[in-house]
Amino acid sequence: MKKFSNNDEFSKEALNFYSYLLIDRKYSEKTIESYMNDLYKFYEYTKNNKLNFNEIQKKNIIEYQKYLNKLIKLNVSIKKGAVKK
């Protein structure tokens, strides 16, 4: 699993989400890893595009979805991580 920074709000919320999936939902480690890898890709995208966690809006998520769709159309592996647009 990728490592989040420990000193920003996004990372703190990601850790809370990890705990929720593990303790409350009782998901398997593989399922949690998949969720966290996807979340990390969005985290990288927000950092590369200088988006503040507390200011992320629905339009930012829609832009991210468009970005992922563009990568798919370009046949770029999303597993490589988010790239600055």
WOMO-V743691 format. One record per pair of residues at least 6 apart in sequence whose ideal C-beta (glycine too) atoms are under 8 Angstrom apart, sorted by sequence separation. I is the first residue (numbers start at 1). J is the second residue. D is the distance in Angstrom with one decimal. If there is no record, write none. Layout:
BEGIN
((I;J;D) (I;J;D))
END
This chain:
BEGIN
((4;10;7.1) (5;11;4.8) (6;12;8.0) (21;27;4.7) (45;51;7.8) (71;77;8.0) (72;78;7.1) (4;11;3.8) (46;53;6.8) (71;78;5.6) (27;35;7.6) (51;60;5.8) (4;14;4.9) (21;31;7.4) (22;32;6.0) (46;56;6.7) (68;78;6.1) (4;15;7.1) (21;32;4.8) (71;83;8.0) (18;32;6.4) (21;35;6.1) (46;60;7.6) (67;82;7.6) (17;35;7.6) (18;36;6.1) (67;85;6.0) (17;36;7.9) (45;64;5.6) (14;36;7.0) (17;39;6.9) (42;64;6.1) (45;67;6.8) (14;39;5.7) (14;40;7.7) (14;43;6.8) (1;33;5.1) (11;43;7.5) (10;43;5.6) (2;36;7.1) (48;82;6.1) (1;36;5.2) (2;37;6.3) (48;83;7.1) (49;84;6.7) (1;37;6.7) (4;40;6.7) (10;46;6.6) (48;84;4.0) (49;85;6.5) (41;78;7.0) (44;81;5.5) (45;82;3.8) (48;85;7.7) (2;40;4.0) (44;82;4.0) (1;40;7.8) (4;43;6.3) (13;53;7.3) (41;81;5.9) (42;82;7.2) (40;81;7.9) (41;82;5.0) (10;53;4.2) (9;53;4.4) (8;53;6.7) (9;54;6.2))
END
